[in-house]
Amino acid sequence: MSQVHYNQLTASQDSPSWTLTPEEILQQAKEIVADDISFNDGIASIKEPTVENVLMPSINYENENSKRANVITFYQYVSTDKQVRDASTQAEQIMDESSIEQSSRQDLFEVYNKLWEKIKDEPSATDEESLKYLEKVVKAFKRSGLGLPQDKQDEVKKLKIELSNLSTAFAKNTNEENGFITFTKEKLDGVPDSVLEQFETIEENGVTKFKITFKYPDILPVLKYSKNQETRKAAYLANSNKVPENAEILEKIIRVRFKVAKLLGYKTFSEFVLEERMAKSQDNVMGFLTDLKKKLQPLAKIELDKLLEFKNQDLTTRGLPQQESYYAWDNAFYDNLLLEKEYQVDHQKISEYFPLDQTINNMLSFYETLFDVKFVREEHPDPETVWHEDVLKIAVYQNIKFGEPKAKFMGWILFDLHPREGKYTHAAHFGLNSAFIKSNGTRSPNYSALVCNFTKPTKSNPSLLKHSEVTTFFHELGHGVHNLLSQTKHVRFQGTHVPRDFVECPSQMLEFWTWSKNELKKLSGHYQTGEPIPDSLIANLIRTKHVNTGLSNCRQLHFGLFDMALHTIDSAEKLHSLNIKTLWNSLREEVTLLSNGGNDNVGYATFGHIAGGYESGYYGYLYSQVFATDIYYTHFKADPMNVKSGLKYRDIILKNGGAKEILEILEELLGRKPNSDAFFKEILG
């Protein structure tokens, strides 16, 4: 093939525009609903369903139309216009309610179920992926209450609509959160000037104060660097008590889920969720988490004793009285101070070697080498094809050196990397248009977005990424690459459409590259000189990977156990006696071992994972890490940039998405059944 002119090729690729008004968003939602009903009416009228008249039309309809809803609901997370965000939220509610209605149609269920019963044992009836699609459709109807008496079906439908609205309200409240806390410069003693420079200042009663929002780049440096314990305590408690209205919403969500599970015949809501996960049952999940707790807490207690001793040494040095307790608002500060004093790791200094633009280019080059792809940044995109001027727009191609066809266009990925008012507050990948194989045999491209909240540029410095932010970036791009390089036939199984307790695995596996000496060297470059990070600083940083690993993993355990405690309630009496605030705070102290000093909080009011998407699923972050570590140790630990291993991983794990059973592709990649040996070696040493 002749030389590929990627800039010209990229200019010829279509991409969505982001110009919808609030009215247009709502109109499109109504059109989507009308089209769905019309299509389903046609399917429901078929008396003798076949692969040709039911299955293939249904697959094609979903493939072609899923992107419409994804795009208009995405506005609520990124638009700078509150009316647009509100319309996007309303559109999601309109479509969710209709979807719940359609998934409760007996006439539709009977058509799909009749076809399933006819072909489920006939491998020649259709291809394996399409048969799996039909199985999922039929199962979804049953999980919506089809087969129950009509009055119970109606109740399930009503409760599911209520759940959808509650989850949407929870997310909207979190995204629209704009609270802050103020401190004088004296109260922020220890916070670096480079951090203070990014804060707004306001006048309060004639005193100049710094305005600290609860966005990560603002609040975390205060907790990490402020020497004043009262400042840290005030910041921690204010951050932990933001969006208090969500506390009541989550309580309603838990009670509605309990009712849904009971109506559908499940002992608990967890059992309802987990029958479609790799873990399969709440007993398996609780066994996994309990075993981890037994292994981690002895280590965490040793770490805690050392940190309390270290804290009191610091207090004595500063002429302050010693304390008997190590508080939750102490942890970020003394963890960081320990790294600085005992390991000579200064995260502010390290960030100077990771200016954002350069880090992006170097990071993408890793992925290019490992997976034989090319990222082409569109330097001056049409303003209508991005939703904000800060957004980076990048085309992705595969088969650059190996495979055919050469320079295969896989799709677009867009980066929205800095915080702003009304924007999604965490870091996440959004799949906006999942790829699929069209009826003519060509591939529809993927379209993804990474939405993060990294440190903004200041007047004197570019955006400099903390090492933790570099790791987060690798993680979220891992989701994006999973979507981009997946090549399933159908949208339903594309990329990250895998069981929730596996979906984090590809991203967690790629985090290892940010802890590898040679890769850190190649990734870095000082923002002033371009010099790579010194070997001594890399060595010190890598030594800290598992410092206080017991405490950090117990924090994850707290989230997972809290989630399971809410969703394994099996009786009305236990539900009636549930006090979520007491559960959250008591479990947090019990599991993380950190004292709250008698100050309960509603930190769960921004625990968005369990409000919608990861309910009875947060354990998956630890569960999928078992697979991620097994893969890395088996194929990459000895040689992280091994292209042969990278291509094998790409073509077995990423390419297959959720089209095949996950354990099947893991065994194919590993050459054996996966195990937890590497995981425990990694976290426990």
C-alpha positions in Angstrom: 0.0 0.0 0.0 1.3 3.5 -0.8 2.1 6.0 2.0 -1.0 6.9 4.0 -1.6 10.6 4.4 -3.3 10.5 7.8 -4.3 14.1 8.1 -6.1 14.0 4.7 -7.7 10.6 5.6 -8.8 12.0 9.0 -10.4 15.1 7.4 -12.6 12.8 5.3 -14.1 11.0 8.2 -17.6 11.9 9.4 -18.2 12.8 13.0 -21.2 14.0 15.0 -22.0 17.7 15.6 -22.8 19.1 19.0 -25.2 21.9 18.1 -28.6 20.8 19.4 -30.8 23.3 21.3 -32.8 22.2 24.3 -35.9 22.1 22.1 -34.2 19.9 19.5 -32.9 17.5 22.2 -36.4 17.0 23.5 -37.8 16.6 20.0 -35.3 14.0 19.2 -36.1 12.1 22.4 -39.8 12.0 21.4 -38.9 10.9 17.9 -36.7 8.1 19.3 -39.6 6.9 21.5 -42.1 7.0 18.5 -39.7 5.1 16.3 -39.1 2.4 19.0 -42.8 1.9 19.5 -43.5 1.7 15.8 -40.7 -0.8 15.3 -41.9 -2.9 18.2 -45.5 -2.8 17.0 -44.2 -4.4 13.8 -42.3 -7.1 15.6 -45.3 -7.8 17.9 -47.6 -8.4 14.9 -45.5 -11.3 13.5 -47.2 -14.6 14.0 -44.4 -16.9 12.9 -41.1 -15.4 14.0 -37.9 -16.3 12.1 -34.3 -15.2 12.2 -35.0 -13.3 9.0 -38.2 -11.4 10.0 -37.5 -10.9 13.8 -33.9 -11.5 14.9 -32.0 -9.7 12.1 -34.3 -6.7 11.9 -34.1 -6.3 15.7 -30.3 -6.5 15.7 -30.1 -4.0 12.8 -32.5 -1.6 14.4 -30.5 -1.6 17.7 -27.2 -1.3 15.9 -28.3 1.7 13.8 -30.2 3.6 16.5 -28.5 3.2 19.8 -26.2 6.1 19.1 -29.1 8.5 18.8 -30.0 8.2 22.5 -26.3 8.1 23.6 -25.6 11.5 22.0 -28.6 13.4 23.3 -28.1 12.1 26.9 -24.4 12.9 26.9 -25.1 16.7 26.8 -26.1 16.6 30.5 -22.5 15.7 31.5 -20.5 18.3 29.4 -22.6 21.2 28.1 -21.8 24.6 29.4 -25.5 25.6 28.9 -27.6 24.6 31.9 -30.8 24.6 29.8 -29.2 22.1 27.4 -28.1 20.0 30.4 -31.6 20.1 31.8 -33.1 19.1 28.5 -30.7 16.2 28.1 -31.7 15.0 31.6 -35.4 15.3 30.7 -34.7 13.5 27.4 -33.1 10.6 29.3 -36.2 10.3 31.6 -38.5 10.4 28.6 -36.6 7.6 26.8 -36.1 5.5 30.0 -39.8 5.5 30.8 -40.6 4.4 27.3 -37.9 1.8 27.3 -39.4 0.4 30.6 -42.8 0.4 29.0 -41.6 -1.5 25.9 -39.7 -4.0 28.0 -42.9 -4.9 29.7 -44.9 -5.7 26.6 -46.3 -9.3 26.7 -46.9 -9.3 23.0 -43.3 -8.5 22.2 -42.0 -11.1 24.7 -44.1 -13.8 23.2 -42.7 -13.2 19.7 -39.0 -13.3 20.9 -39.6 -16.2 23.3 -41.3 -18.2 20.6 -38.3 -17.7 18.3 -35.9 -18.5 21.1 -37.6 -21.8 21.9 -37.6 -22.7 18.3 -33.9 -22.1 17.5 -32.0 -22.2 20.9 -30.9 -25.8 20.3 -30.2 -25.4 16.6 -26.6 -24.1 16.1 -27.1 -23.8 12.4 -30.1 -21.4 12.7 -27.9 -18.3 13.1 -24.4 -17.3 14.2 -23.3 -17.7 17.8 -23.3 -13.9 18.6 -26.8 -13.4 17.1 -28.1 -16.3 19.1 -26.6 -14.8 22.3 -28.3 -11.6 21.4 -31.7 -13.3 21.3 -31.0 -15.1 24.6 -30.2 -11.7 26.2 -33.4 -10.2 24.9 -35.6 -13.0 26.2 -33.9 -12.9 29.6 -34.3 -9.2 29.8 -38.1 -9.5 29.3 -38.2 -12.1 32.1 -36.2 -9.9 34.4 -38.7 -7.1 33.7 -41.5 -9.2 35.2 -43.0 -10.9 32.1 -44.5 -14.2 33.3 -45.8 -12.6 36.5 -49.5 -11.9 37.1 -50.6 -8.6 35.4 -50.9 -6.7 38.6 -47.4 -7.6 39.7 -46.1 -6.8 36.2 -47.7 -3.3 36.5 -46.1 -2.8 39.9 -42.6 -3.8 38.6 -43.0 -1.4 35.7 -44.1 1.5 38.0 -41.2 0.9 40.4 -38.6 0.7 37.6 -39.8 4.1 36.2 -39.5 5.5 39.8 -35.9 4.0 40.0 -34.9 5.5 36.7 -36.1 9.0 37.8 -34.4 8.7 41.1 -31.1 7.7 39.6 -31.3 10.5 37.1 -32.0 13.0 39.8 -29.1 11.7 41.9 -26.7 12.1 39.0 -28.0 15.5 38.0 -27.6 16.8 41.6 -24.0 15.6 41.7 -23.1 17.1 38.3 -24.6 20.4 39.2 -22.9 20.6 42.6 -21.1 24.0 42.9 -20.3 24.3 46.6 -17.0 25.6 48.0 -15.3 26.4 51.3 -13.0 29.4 51.9 -9.7 29.8 53.8 -7.2 32.5 54.4 -3.7 32.0 53.2 -2.6 31.5 56.8 -5.0 28.6 57.1 -3.6 27.0 54.0 0.0 27.0 55.2 1.8 24.1 53.5 -0.2 24.3 50.3 2.2 25.0 47.5 2.1 28.4 45.8 1.6 26.7 42.4 -1.7 25.2 43.8 -2.8 28.5 45.5 -2.4 30.2 42.1 -5.2 28.1 40.7 -7.8 29.1 43.3 -10.1 32.1 43.0 -10.0 34.7 45.7 -12.9 36.4 47.3 -13.5 39.1 50.0 -15.3 38.1 53.1 -15.8 40.9 55.7 -12.8 42.7 54.3 -10.5 39.6 54.5 -9.1 38.0 51.3 -9.8 34.3 51.2 -9.2 31.5 48.8 -12.2 29.7 47.3 -11.8 26.0 47.3 -14.4 24.1 45.3 -15.1 20.4 45.8 -13.6 19.6 42.3 -10.7 17.2 42.6 -7.9 19.6 41.6 -9.0 22.0 44.3 -10.0 20.0 47.3 -7.4 17.2 47.2 -4.3 19.5 47.4 -5.8 21.1 50.5 -6.2 17.7 52.2 -2.8 16.6 51.0 -0.7 19.7 51.9 -2.3 21.8 54.5 -0.4 21.6 57.8 -3.3 23.0 59.7 -5.4 20.0 61.0 -8.5 22.2 61.5 -8.3 23.3 57.9 -8.0 19.7 56.7 -10.9 18.7 59.0 -13.1 21.5 57.8 -12.3 20.7 54.1 -12.8 16.9 54.6 -16.2 17.3 56.3 -17.5 19.9 53.9 -16.5 17.7 51.0 -18.0 14.6 52.6 -21.3 16.4 53.2 -21.9 17.9 49.8 -25.1 17.3 47.9 -27.0 16.3 51.1 -30.3 16.0 49.1 -28.9 12.9 47.5 -28.9 11.1 50.9 -32.7 10.9 50.9 -32.7 9.9 47.2 -30.4 7.0 47.8 -32.5 5.8 50.7 -35.6 5.8 48.4 -33.6 3.9 45.7 -32.6 1.2 48.1 -36.2 0.7 49.3 -37.5 0.6 45.7 -34.9 -1.9 44.6 -35.9 -4.2 47.6 -39.5 -4.1 46.4 -38.5 -4.9 42.8 -36.4 -7.9 43.8 -39.2 -9.3 45.9 -41.8 -8.9 43.2 -39.5 -10.7 40.7 -39.0 -13.6 43.1 -35.4 -12.9 44.3 -34.3 -13.1 47.9 -32.3 -9.9 47.6 -31.6 -7.2 45.0 -28.0 -8.5 44.9 -29.2 -11.9 43.8 -31.2 -10.2 41.0 -28.1 -8.3 39.8 -25.5 -10.9 40.3 -27.1 -13.7 38.2 -25.8 -11.8 35.2 -22.3 -11.2 36.6 -19.2 -13.4 36.6 -19.4 -13.8 40.4 -23.0 -15.2 40.0 -24.1 -14.9 43.7 -23.9 -12.7 46.7 -22.4 -15.5 48.7 -19.5 -15.6 46.2 -19.1 -11.8 46.4 -19.2 -11.7 50.2 -16.8 -14.6 50.4 -14.4 -12.7 48.1 -14.6 -9.4 50.1 -14.5 -11.1 53.5 -11.4 -13.0 52.5 -9.8 -9.8 51.3 -10.6 -8.1 54.5 -9.0 -10.8 56.6 -5.8 -10.6 54.5 -5.7 -6.8 54.3 -6.6 -5.6 57.7 -3.6 -7.0 59.6 -1.4 -5.1 57.1 -3.5 -2.0 57.4 -3.3 -2.0 61.2 0.6 -2.1 61.0 0.4 0.8 58.5 -1.9 2.8 60.7 0.3 2.4 63.8 3.2 3.7 61.8 1.3 6.6 60.5 0.0 7.6 64.0 3.6 7.4 65.3 4.7 9.5 62.3 1.9 12.0 62.9 2.9 12.5 66.5 6.6 12.9 65.6 5.4 15.7 63.2 3.2 17.3 65.9 6.1 17.2 68.4 8.5 18.8 65.9 6.0 21.6 65.4 5.6 22.1 69.1 2.0 20.7 69.2 0.6 18.2 71.6 0.5 14.5 70.5 -2.9 12.9 69.8 -4.2 9.4 70.4 -6.1 9.1 67.2 -5.4 9.1 63.5 -8.3 10.8 61.7 -9.7 10.4 58.2 -8.6 14.0 57.4 -5.1 13.1 58.5 -4.6 10.4 55.9 -3.9 12.2 52.7 -1.6 14.7 54.5 0.5 12.2 56.5 0.6 9.6 53.7 2.0 12.3 51.4 4.4 13.6 54.1 5.6 10.0 54.7 6.4 9.6 51.0 8.3 12.9 51.0 10.4 12.3 54.1 11.1 8.6 54.0 11.0 7.9 50.2 12.0 11.4 48.9 8.9 11.5 46.7 7.6 15.0 46.0 4.5 14.7 43.9 4.6 18.4 43.1 8.1 17.9 41.7 7.1 14.8 39.8 4.2 16.6 38.2 6.7 18.9 36.5 7.7 16.0 34.3 4.2 15.3 33.1 2.9 18.4 31.3 -0.5 17.4 29.8 0.0 17.8 26.1 3.4 16.0 26.1 2.1 13.2 28.3 -0.9 12.7 26.0 1.4 12.3 23.0 3.8 9.9 24.8 0.9 7.9 26.3 -0.7 7.5 22.9 2.6 6.3 21.4 2.6 3.4 24.0 -0.8 2.3 22.8 0.3 2.7 19.2 3.2 0.4 19.7 1.4 -2.3 21.7 -1.8 -2.5 19.6 -0.5 -1.5 16.2 -2.7 1.6 16.0 -2.3 5.3 15.1 -3.9 8.3 16.8 -4.3 11.4 14.6 -5.2 14.6 16.4 -7.3 17.0 14.4 -5.6 20.3 15.1 -8.4 22.6 14.1 -11.7 20.7 14.3 -14.9 22.2 13.1 -16.2 23.9 16.2 -19.6 22.2 15.7 -17.9 18.8 16.1 -16.8 19.5 19.7 -18.9 20.6 22.6 -16.2 22.9 24.2 -13.1 24.6 22.9 -10.9 22.6 25.3 -11.9 19.3 23.7 -9.3 17.3 21.8 -10.5 15.3 18.9 -8.5 12.3 17.8 -9.0 9.8 15.0 -7.9 6.2 15.5 -6.6 3.7 12.9 -5.5 0.1 13.2 -3.3 -2.3 11.1 -0.5 0.3 10.7 2.3 -2.3 10.4 0.5 -5.6 10.7 -2.7 -7.0 9.4 -5.2 -6.0 6.7 -6.8 -3.7 5.6 -4.0 -1.2 6.3 -4.9 2.1 8.1 -8.4 0.8 9.0 -10.4 3.6 10.5 -11.7 2.5 13.9 -13.4 5.7 15.0 -13.0 8.9 17.1 -12.1 9.5 20.7 -12.5 12.9 22.3 -10.8 14.2 25.4 -12.5 16.7 27.8 -10.0 17.0 30.5 -10.5 20.0 32.8 -13.2 20.9 35.4 -15.9 23.5 34.8 -19.2 24.3 36.3 -22.0 21.9 35.5 -19.6 19.3 34.1 -19.4 15.6 35.2 -17.2 15.7 38.3 -15.2 12.5 38.2 -13.3 10.7 35.4 -15.2 8.4 33.0 -15.3 7.0 29.5 -18.6 7.5 27.6 -19.4 5.3 24.6 -21.4 7.5 22.3 -21.6 5.3 19.2 -20.6 1.7 19.5 -19.2 0.1 16.4 -20.9 -2.8 14.6 -20.8 -4.7 11.3 -23.3 -3.3 8.8 -25.6 -5.4 6.7 -23.2 -4.7 3.7 -20.3 -6.2 5.7 -18.5 -2.9 6.4 -17.8 -1.6 10.0 -19.6 1.4 11.4 -16.9 3.4 13.4 -16.8 3.8 17.1 -17.2 7.2 18.8 -16.0 7.6 22.4 -15.3 10.4 24.9 -13.1 10.6 28.0 -14.3 13.1 30.5 -11.9 13.9 33.3 -11.1 16.7 35.8 -7.3 17.2 35.7 -5.4 20.2 37.0 -5.9 23.3 34.9 -3.1 25.4 33.4 -2.2 28.4 35.5 -0.8 31.8 34.5 2.8 30.6 35.0 2.6 26.8 34.2 0.9 24.5 31.8 -1.4 21.8 33.1 0.9 19.5 35.1 -0.4 16.0 35.8 0.1 14.4 39.2 1.3 10.8 38.9 -2.1 9.7 40.1 -3.7 11.7 37.3 -1.4 10.0 34.8 -2.6 6.6 36.1 -6.2 7.8 35.9 -5.6 8.8 32.3 -4.2 5.4 31.4 -7.2 3.8 33.1 -9.9 5.8 31.3 -8.1 5.5 27.9 -8.1 1.8 28.5 -11.9 1.9 28.4 -11.7 4.0 25.3 -9.4 1.6 23.5 -11.5 -1.3 24.6 -14.4 0.3 22.7 -12.3 1.4 19.7 -10.6 -1.8 19.0 -13.5 -4.2 19.7 -14.9 -5.7 16.5 -18.1 -7.5 17.4 -20.9 -7.9 15.0 -23.5 -6.2 17.2 -23.6 -3.1 19.4 -24.9 -5.0 22.3 -21.5 -6.8 22.8 -19.2 -4.1 21.6 -16.1 -3.1 23.7 -17.1 -2.4 27.3 -20.4 -4.1 27.0 -19.2 -6.9 29.2 -20.1 -8.1 32.7 -19.6 -5.2 35.3 -17.2 -7.3 37.3 -14.9 -7.6 34.3 -15.3 -4.2 32.6 -12.5 -2.6 34.7 -10.0 -5.3 33.9 -8.6 -3.9 30.6 -8.2 -0.4 32.2 -6.6 -1.7 35.4 -4.2 -3.8 33.4 -2.9 -0.7 31.6 -2.3 1.1 34.9 0.8 -1.0 35.4 2.6 0.9 32.7 2.6 4.0 34.9 4.6 2.1 37.5 7.2 0.6 35.2 10.7 2.3 35.1 11.4 2.3 31.4 7.8 3.4 30.5 7.8 6.2 33.1 11.1 7.4 31.6 9.6 7.4 28.1 6.4 9.0 29.2 8.0 11.9 31.0 9.6 15.2 30.0 10.1 18.3 32.1 7.8 21.1 31.1 10.7 23.6 30.9 13.6 21.5 29.6 12.1 18.4 28.1 14.5 16.2 30.2 13.0 12.9 31.3 12.4 12.2 34.9 15.6 11.2 36.8 16.2 7.5 37.5 16.5 8.3 41.2 13.1 9.9 41.3 11.6 7.0 39.3 13.1 4.5 41.7 11.7 6.3 44.7 8.3 6.6 43.2 8.1 2.9 42.3 9.1 2.0 45.8 6.0 3.8 47.1 3.5 1.8 45.0 2.5 -0.4 47.9 3.2 1.9 50.7 0.0 1.9 52.8 -1.6 -0.5 50.3 -3.5 -2.2 53.2 -5.2 1.1 54.1 -5.9 2.1 50.5 -7.4 -1.3 49.6 -9.5 -1.2 52.8 -11.0 2.0 51.5 -12.1 0.2 48.4 -13.4 -2.6 50.6 -15.5 -0.2 52.5 -17.2 0.9 49.3 -17.8 -2.6 48.2 -19.1 -3.8 51.6 -21.4 -0.8 52.0 -22.8 -1.5 48.5 -23.4 -5.1 49.4 -24.9 -4.3 52.8 -27.5 -2.2 51.1 -28.4 -4.7 48.5 -28.4 -8.0 50.5 -31.2 -6.9 52.8 -33.6 -9.9 52.6 -36.6 -8.9 54.8 -38.9 -6.0 55.4 -37.9 -5.9 59.0 -34.2 -5.4 58.2 -35.2 -2.7 55.6 -37.3 -0.9 58.1 -34.4 -0.8 60.6 -31.9 0.4 58.0 -30.2 3.6 58.8 -27.9 4.4 55.9 -26.0 7.2 57.5 -25.2 5.0 60.5 -24.2 2.1 58.3 -22.0 4.2 56.1 -20.1 5.8 59.0 -19.8 2.7 61.3 -18.7 0.5 58.4 -16.2 3.1 57.2 -14.5 3.2 60.6 -14.7 -0.6 61.0 -13.2 -1.4 57.6 -10.8 1.5 56.8 -9.7 1.8 60.5 -9.7 5.6 60.2 -11.5 7.6 63.0 -14.1 10.1 62.0 -13.7 11.8 65.4 -17.4 11.5 66.1 -18.2 13.5 63.0 -20.7 11.4 60.9 -21.1 12.4 57.2 -23.2 11.6 54.2 -20.3 10.7 51.8 -22.6 8.2 50.2 -24.6 11.2 48.8 -22.1 11.4 45.9 -21.4 7.6 45.6 -22.8 7.7 42.1 -21.7 4.2 41.3 -24.4 2.6 43.4 -27.1 5.1 42.5 -27.1 3.8 38.9 -24.8 1.3 37.1 -22.7 -0.4 39.8 -25.4 -1.3 42.3 -24.3 -4.5 44.0 -21.3 -4.2 41.7 -18.7 -2.0 43.3 -16.8 -5.2 44.4 -16.0 -5.5 40.7 -13.2 -3.0 41.0 -11.3 -5.4 43.2 -12.7 -8.6 41.5 -11.6 -7.5 38.0 -8.2 -6.5 39.4 -7.6 -10.2 39.9 -7.8 -10.8 36.2 -5.9 -7.6 35.3 -3.0 -8.6 37.4 -3.0 -12.1 36.1 -2.8 -10.9 32.5 -0.1 -8.4 33.3 2.1 -10.8 35.2 1.7 -13.5 32.5 2.2 -11.4 29.4 3.7 -8.0 30.1 5.6 -7.9 33.5 8.9 -9.1 31.9 8.5 -6.9 28.8 5.8 -4.3 29.0 6.2 -3.1 25.4 6.2 -6.6 23.9 4.3 -6.1 20.6 3.5 -9.8 20.2 1.9 -9.9 23.6 0.1 -6.6 22.9 -1.4 -7.9 19.6 -2.5 -11.1 21.2 -4.2 -9.3 24.0 -5.8 -6.9 21.5 -7.2 -9.7 19.3 -8.4 -11.9 22.2 -9.6 -9.6 24.9 -10.3 -6.2 23.2 -11.6 -7.5 19.9 -14.1 -9.9 21.3 -15.8 -7.4 23.7 -18.7 -9.3 25.3 -19.5 -11.5 22.3 -17.8 -14.5 23.9 -17.9 -15.7 27.5 -15.2 -13.9 29.4 -13.8 -16.9 31.1 -13.4 -18.5 27.7 -11.3 -15.6 26.3 -9.3 -15.3 29.5 -8.4 -19.0 29.3 -7.5 -18.5 25.6 -5.2 -15.6 26.5 -3.6 -17.1 29.6 -3.4 -20.7 28.4 -5.0 -21.8 31.6 -7.8 -20.8 34.0 -7.3 -17.4 35.6 -6.2 -17.4 39.3 -5.5 -14.9 42.1 -1.9 -15.7 42.7 -0.5 -12.6 41.0 -3.1 -10.4 42.6 -2.2 -11.3 46.1 1.5 -11.2 45.3 1.0 -7.7 44.0 -1.0 -6.3 46.9 0.5 -8.2 49.8 4.0 -8.8 48.6 
